[in-house]
Amino acid sequence: MAELQYTVTGMTCGHCEASVRREVSKLTGVEDIQVSAAAGTLKIATAADLADEAVLAAVDEAGYAAARA
């Protein structure tokens, strides 16, 4: 299992975290998601080969910007 880490900008609360979690959870192969608005981080545990572009698009769909950490 691989762990991917991203920096997410624009999150300020639990609702923001939930929005990011909801969109990222739609990606195939995602096993676990940890989102922290306070730290501005997103960590994904995946058993699949997950493309950065797919993760960045999911975060964008939630209304935030992300970059690979």
C-alpha positions in Angstrom: 0.0 0.0 0.0 1.3 3.4 -0.9 0.8 6.7 0.9 0.5 9.9 -1.1 0.8 13.3 0.5 -0.5 16.7 -0.7 -0.6 20.3 0.5 -4.1 21.8 0.2 -4.8 25.5 0.3 -8.0 27.2 1.1 -9.4 24.9 3.8 -10.5 26.5 7.0 -12.9 24.1 8.8 -14.4 20.7 9.2 -16.8 21.3 6.3 -13.8 22.0 4.0 -12.2 18.7 5.1 -15.4 16.8 4.5 -15.7 18.3 1.0 -12.2 17.2 0.1 -12.7 13.8 1.7 -16.0 13.2 -0.3 -14.4 14.0 -3.7 -11.2 12.1 -3.1 -13.1 9.0 -1.8 -14.7 8.7 -5.3 -11.3 7.8 -6.8 -10.7 4.1 -7.5 -8.3 2.4 -5.1 -8.5 4.9 -2.2 -8.3 2.9 1.1 -7.9 5.7 3.6 -8.0 9.5 3.6 -6.7 11.9 6.2 -7.5 15.6 5.8 -6.4 18.4 8.1 -7.6 22.0 7.5 -5.3 23.2 10.3 -2.2 21.7 8.7 -3.4 22.1 5.1 -2.7 18.5 4.3 -4.2 15.5 2.6 -2.9 12.0 3.0 -4.2 9.1 0.9 -3.5 5.4 1.4 -4.1 3.5 -1.8 -3.5 0.0 -3.0 -3.9 1.2 -6.6 -1.7 3.2 -8.9 -3.3 6.6 -8.3 -2.4 9.4 -10.7 -1.6 12.8 -9.1 -3.7 14.5 -11.8 -6.8 12.6 -10.6 -6.2 13.6 -7.0 -5.6 17.2 -8.0 -8.8 17.3 -10.1 -10.8 15.8 -7.2 -9.5 18.5 -4.8 -10.3 21.1 -7.4 -13.8 19.8 -7.7 -14.2 20.2 -4.0 -13.2 23.9 -4.4 -9.6 23.9 -3.2 -6.1 23.8 -4.7 -3.5 21.1 -4.0 0.1 20.2 -4.8 2.1 17.1 -4.2 4.0 17.4 -0.9 
